[in-house]
Amino acid sequence: MRDGKGKSLIEFLDDYCVVDIETTGLDYDFCQIIEISSLKVRNNQVVDRFSALVNPGKCRVYDFKKNEFVLEQNYIPSFVQELTGITDEMVENEPTIDSVIKDFYNFIGNDVLVGHNIVSFDSNFLFDALKKCTNEILSNNLVDTMRISRWIFPNLKHRRLEDLAQYYKIPVIKSHRGLSDCETTFCVYNQLKESCLEKNENLDSFYSYVKSHLNKSIFAVRSKDIVTDKTSFDISNPIYDSVCVFTGTLEKMTRREAMQIVKDLGGENGDSVTKKTNFLILGNNDFCKTIKNGKSSKQKKAEKLILEGNDIKIISENVFYEMAKI
């Protein structure tokens, strides 16, 4: 777990840094950063820019014929090259992450970092790279425009950066390139603020609304409220026919969304830990806290039942996502 990682905030700030990265893939263990970009914002105006391509080295990929991981000759997978426009030739003579991450860290300082899906994606790659290269901890707090959009537009079907840009009629020069995506995120963030003020008396009333619903969201949803229209399930998935119970605040999604995933996979949700519970899922931040500062009542009960011989597994939020193949 990423102990010391900054908090996820739902706020509209005047001073911050917008951040976006491009990578060779989505897996934190096997994929690398190939571009880091950032905009420094002061008093709602962009005052400085940072952007650097990164030489990721050869990619570690799984060779099914050899049944082992091998180093691929290309630095960047062809799919990523097509998606981002960043080619092997472009990064061949660029610096490695060791030097780029230091320059980036100096650029952002102690600023809050604003990004689209930054909490679940960009910040994790940056956290791991910074710790590996410098042993420093990326403790900057985070504002995620995707998460804010959920509060302002709960019924919006798609919330990718390009979807919000299209909604707000923001021209996009080049998607999936760091600096361009930073510019788009900056515009989206400002537009979300305008939408927020249109729907609320002021920002403080919006913050109060979010806070009250965050507190309620842990308790409000009940297992009986979650139903599915799916009739076909992958019976090999470990969640199928299992009883799952959530505790704490999830980092990537609301508890209702996570419980819906369980139901859609053919599992059952539980409101409390019992002998029938198969998995107790701890929110990422709460998983870290429980290791240090005590445990929730659900975790204590689960551990008691485990010691009594019951088959209950206590897993983190990330492990749940892996099991659910998200």
C-alpha positions as CSV (number, residue, x, y, z in Angstrom):
1,M,0.0,0.0,0.0
2,R,1.1,3.6,-0.6
3,D,1.5,4.8,3.0
4,G,1.7,8.6,3.2
5,K,-0.1,9.3,-0.1
6,G,-2.0,12.5,-0.1
7,K,-5.7,12.8,0.6
8,S,-8.4,13.0,-2.0
9,L,-10.2,16.4,-1.8
10,I,-13.4,17.7,-3.3
11,E,-12.5,21.4,-3.6
12,F,-12.2,24.2,-6.0
13,L,-8.8,25.9,-5.5
14,D,-7.1,29.1,-6.8
15,D,-3.6,27.8,-6.5
16,Y,-2.6,24.3,-7.6
17,C,-0.8,22.2,-10.2
18,V,-2.6,20.3,-12.9
19,V,-0.9,16.9,-13.7
20,D,-1.2,14.3,-16.4
21,I,1.0,11.4,-17.4
22,E,1.2,8.9,-20.2
23,T,2.4,5.3,-19.6
24,T,3.2,2.1,-21.5
25,G,0.1,0.5,-19.8
26,L,-2.1,0.3,-16.8
27,D,-0.2,-2.1,-14.5
28,Y,1.9,-0.3,-11.8
29,D,4.3,-3.2,-11.5
30,F,5.1,-3.8,-15.1
31,C,4.4,-0.5,-17.0
32,Q,6.4,2.7,-17.1
33,I,5.8,6.4,-17.4
34,I,6.6,7.9,-20.8
35,E,5.5,11.5,-20.3
36,I,4.9,13.8,-17.3
37,S,3.3,17.2,-17.7
38,S,2.0,19.8,-15.4
39,L,0.6,23.3,-15.3
40,K,1.3,25.6,-12.3
41,V,-1.8,27.7,-11.5
42,R,-1.8,30.8,-9.3
43,N,-4.9,32.8,-8.7
44,N,-6.7,30.7,-11.4
45,Q,-4.2,31.6,-14.0
46,V,-1.5,29.3,-15.6
47,V,1.9,30.8,-14.7
48,D,4.3,28.0,-15.6
49,R,4.5,24.7,-17.5
50,F,6.4,21.5,-17.2
51,S,6.5,18.7,-19.7
52,A,9.0,15.9,-20.3
53,L,9.1,12.7,-22.3
54,V,10.6,9.8,-20.5
55,N,12.7,6.9,-21.9
56,P,11.0,3.9,-20.2
57,G,13.5,1.2,-21.2
58,K,12.4,-2.1,-22.7
59,C,8.9,-3.3,-21.7
60,R,8.5,-6.5,-19.6
61,V,5.8,-8.6,-21.3
62,Y,4.6,-12.1,-20.9
63,D,5.6,-14.6,-23.6
64,F,2.9,-17.3,-23.7
65,K,5.1,-19.6,-25.9
66,K,8.0,-19.5,-23.5
67,N,5.7,-19.2,-20.4
68,E,7.7,-16.4,-18.9
69,F,8.2,-12.7,-18.9
70,V,10.7,-11.3,-21.5
71,L,12.0,-7.9,-22.5
72,E,10.2,-6.7,-25.6
73,Q,12.5,-5.0,-28.2
74,N,10.2,-2.0,-28.5
75,Y,10.2,0.5,-25.7
76,I,6.5,1.3,-26.1
77,P,3.8,-1.1,-27.1
78,S,2.3,-0.4,-30.6
79,F,-1.2,0.2,-29.1
80,V,0.2,2.9,-26.8
81,Q,2.2,4.5,-29.7
82,E,-1.0,4.7,-31.8
83,L,-3.0,6.0,-28.8
84,T,-0.6,8.7,-27.7
85,G,1.5,9.4,-30.8
86,I,4.6,8.9,-28.6
87,T,7.0,6.6,-30.5
88,D,10.1,4.6,-29.6
89,E,12.1,7.1,-31.7
90,M,10.7,10.0,-29.8
91,V,11.9,8.7,-26.4
92,E,15.1,7.0,-27.5
93,N,17.4,9.9,-26.5
94,E,15.2,11.3,-23.7
95,P,16.2,11.0,-20.0
96,T,15.0,8.2,-17.8
97,I,12.5,8.5,-15.0
98,D,15.2,9.0,-12.4
99,S,16.0,12.5,-13.5
100,V,12.5,13.5,-14.8
101,I,10.7,12.6,-11.6
102,K,13.1,14.8,-9.6
103,D,12.5,17.8,-11.9
104,F,8.8,17.2,-11.7
105,Y,8.9,16.9,-7.9
106,N,10.8,20.3,-7.7
107,F,8.2,21.8,-10.0
108,I,5.1,20.9,-8.1
109,G,6.5,21.6,-4.6
110,N,3.8,21.2,-2.0
111,D,0.9,22.2,-4.3
112,V,-2.3,20.3,-4.4
113,L,-2.4,18.2,-7.6
114,V,-5.4,18.4,-9.9
115,G,-6.0,15.7,-12.5
116,H,-8.6,13.6,-14.2
117,N,-8.7,10.1,-12.6
118,I,-5.5,11.2,-10.7
119,V,-6.4,9.5,-7.5
120,S,-6.6,6.0,-8.9
121,F,-4.1,6.3,-11.8
122,D,-1.6,9.1,-12.2
123,S,-0.8,9.6,-8.6
124,N,0.0,5.9,-8.0
125,F,2.5,5.8,-10.9
126,L,4.1,9.0,-9.7
127,F,4.1,7.9,-6.1
128,D,5.9,4.6,-7.0
129,A,8.4,6.3,-9.3
130,L,9.3,9.0,-6.8
131,K,9.8,6.6,-4.0
132,K,11.8,4.2,-6.1
133,C,14.1,6.9,-7.5
134,T,14.5,9.3,-4.6
135,N,12.9,7.5,-1.6
136,E,10.7,10.6,-1.2
137,I,6.9,10.3,-0.6
138,L,4.4,12.0,-2.9
139,S,2.2,13.3,-0.1
140,N,0.6,16.1,-2.0
141,N,-3.2,16.2,-1.7
142,L,-5.2,15.4,-4.8
143,V,-8.3,16.8,-6.5
144,D,-9.9,14.5,-9.1
145,T,-12.1,16.1,-11.7
146,M,-13.7,12.8,-12.5
147,R,-14.8,12.4,-8.9
148,I,-16.1,16.0,-8.8
149,S,-18.1,15.4,-12.0
150,R,-19.9,12.5,-10.2
151,W,-21.2,14.9,-7.6
152,I,-22.2,17.6,-10.0
153,F,-23.6,15.4,-12.8
154,P,-24.7,12.1,-11.1
155,N,-26.7,11.0,-14.1
156,L,-24.0,11.7,-16.7
157,K,-23.3,8.4,-18.5
158,H,-19.6,8.9,-19.4
159,R,-17.0,10.9,-17.6
160,R,-13.8,10.5,-19.5
161,L,-11.8,13.7,-19.9
162,E,-12.8,13.8,-23.6
163,D,-16.5,13.3,-22.6
164,L,-16.5,16.3,-20.2
165,A,-14.6,18.4,-22.8
166,Q,-17.2,17.6,-25.3
167,Y,-20.0,18.4,-22.9
168,Y,-18.5,21.8,-22.2
169,K,-17.5,22.3,-25.9
170,I,-13.8,22.6,-24.9
171,P,-11.6,22.2,-28.0
172,V,-9.1,19.4,-27.6
173,I,-5.8,19.8,-29.5
174,K,-4.5,16.3,-28.8
175,S,-5.9,13.6,-26.5
176,H,-3.6,11.3,-24.6
177,R,-0.7,13.8,-24.6
178,G,0.4,15.2,-21.3
179,L,0.4,18.9,-21.7
180,S,-2.7,19.0,-23.9
181,D,-4.6,16.9,-21.4
182,C,-3.4,19.2,-18.7
183,E,-4.8,22.2,-20.6
184,T,-8.1,20.3,-21.1
185,T,-8.3,19.3,-17.4
186,F,-7.6,22.9,-16.4
187,C,-10.6,24.1,-18.5
188,V,-12.8,21.3,-17.3
189,Y,-12.0,22.1,-13.6
190,N,-13.0,25.7,-14.2
191,Q,-16.2,24.7,-16.0
192,L,-17.1,22.3,-13.2
193,K,-16.7,25.1,-10.7
194,E,-19.2,27.2,-12.8
195,S,-21.6,24.3,-13.0
196,C,-21.3,23.9,-9.2
197,L,-22.2,27.5,-8.6
198,E,-25.1,27.3,-10.9
199,K,-26.5,24.3,-8.9
200,N,-25.6,25.5,-5.4
201,E,-25.9,28.8,-3.5
202,N,-22.1,28.9,-3.1
203,L,-19.1,26.6,-2.9
204,D,-19.5,26.1,0.9
205,S,-23.0,24.7,0.5
206,F,-21.6,22.3,-2.1
207,Y,-18.8,21.2,0.2
208,S,-21.4,20.7,3.0
209,Y,-23.6,18.6,0.7
210,V,-20.7,16.4,-0.3
211,K,-19.5,16.0,3.2
212,S,-22.9,15.0,4.5
213,H,-23.5,12.5,1.7
214,L,-20.0,11.0,2.1
215,N,-20.7,10.4,5.8
216,K,-24.1,8.9,4.9
217,S,-22.8,6.8,2.0
218,I,-21.0,4.5,4.3
219,F,-24.2,3.5,6.1
220,A,-27.1,4.4,3.8
221,V,-26.8,1.7,1.2
222,R,-28.1,-1.8,2.2
223,S,-27.5,-5.1,0.6
224,K,-31.2,-5.5,-0.1
225,D,-31.1,-2.3,-2.2
226,I,-28.7,-3.9,-4.7
227,V,-30.2,-5.9,-7.6
228,T,-29.0,-7.0,-11.0
229,D,-30.6,-7.7,-14.3
230,K,-27.8,-10.1,-15.3
231,T,-28.7,-13.7,-15.8
232,S,-25.3,-15.2,-17.0
233,F,-22.2,-15.2,-14.7
234,D,-18.6,-16.3,-14.9
235,I,-18.7,-19.1,-12.3
236,S,-14.9,-19.2,-12.2
237,N,-14.7,-15.7,-10.8
238,P,-13.9,-15.9,-7.0
239,I,-16.7,-13.3,-6.3
240,Y,-19.4,-15.5,-7.8
241,D,-21.6,-17.1,-5.1
242,S,-19.5,-15.4,-2.4
243,V,-20.8,-13.1,0.3
244,C,-18.9,-9.8,0.3
245,V,-18.9,-7.1,3.0
246,F,-17.3,-3.7,2.7
247,T,-15.9,-1.5,5.4
248,G,-14.4,2.0,5.4
249,T,-14.3,4.5,2.6
250,L,-13.4,3.2,-0.9
251,E,-10.8,5.2,-2.8
252,K,-11.9,4.5,-6.4
253,M,-15.7,4.4,-6.3
254,T,-18.7,4.7,-4.0
255,R,-19.8,1.7,-1.9
256,R,-23.0,1.4,-3.8
257,E,-21.0,1.1,-7.1
258,A,-18.7,-1.6,-5.5
259,M,-21.7,-3.5,-4.2
260,Q,-23.3,-3.4,-7.7
261,I,-20.2,-5.0,-9.1
262,V,-20.5,-7.8,-6.6
263,K,-24.1,-8.4,-7.5
264,D,-23.4,-8.2,-11.3
265,L,-20.7,-10.9,-10.8
266,G,-23.2,-13.3,-9.2
267,G,-22.1,-12.6,-5.6
268,E,-24.1,-11.4,-2.6
269,N,-23.5,-8.4,-0.4
270,G,-23.7,-8.4,3.3
271,D,-24.4,-5.6,5.7
272,S,-22.4,-7.1,8.5
273,V,-19.8,-9.8,9.0
274,T,-21.2,-13.2,9.8
275,K,-20.1,-16.8,9.5
276,K,-21.5,-16.7,5.9
277,T,-19.1,-13.9,4.9
278,N,-16.5,-14.9,2.4
279,F,-14.7,-11.6,1.8
280,L,-14.3,-8.5,4.0
281,I,-13.1,-5.7,1.7
282,L,-11.3,-2.7,3.3
283,G,-11.1,0.6,1.6
284,N,-7.5,1.4,0.5
285,N,-7.1,4.3,3.0
286,D,-8.7,2.4,5.8
287,F,-6.6,-0.6,5.0
288,C,-3.5,1.4,5.8
289,K,-5.1,2.9,8.9
290,T,-6.0,-0.4,10.3
291,I,-2.5,-1.6,10.2
292,K,-1.4,1.4,12.3
293,N,-4.2,2.7,14.4
294,G,-6.5,-0.1,15.3
295,K,-9.3,-1.9,13.4
296,S,-12.9,-1.5,12.5
297,S,-15.5,-3.5,14.3
298,K,-16.2,-5.5,11.2
299,Q,-12.5,-6.4,10.9
300,K,-12.3,-7.4,14.5
301,K,-15.3,-9.6,14.1
302,A,-13.9,-11.2,10.9
303,E,-10.6,-12.0,12.6
304,K,-12.5,-13.5,15.6
305,L,-14.5,-15.7,13.2
306,I,-11.4,-16.7,11.3
307,L,-9.7,-17.8,14.5
308,E,-12.8,-19.9,15.2
309,G,-12.3,-21.7,11.9
310,N,-14.5,-19.8,9.5
311,D,-13.4,-19.3,5.9
312,I,-13.3,-15.5,5.7
313,K,-10.7,-13.6,3.8
314,I,-9.8,-9.9,4.6
315,I,-8.7,-8.1,1.4
316,S,-7.8,-4.6,0.4
317,E,-9.9,-2.6,-2.1
318,N,-7.2,-3.1,-4.8
319,V,-7.3,-6.9,-4.4
320,F,-11.1,-6.7,-4.9
321,Y,-10.6,-4.7,-8.1
322,E,-8.2,-7.4,-9.4
323,M,-10.7,-10.1,-8.5
324,A,-13.4,-8.2,-10.3
325,K,-11.1,-7.6,-13.2
326,I,-11.6,-3.8,-13.2
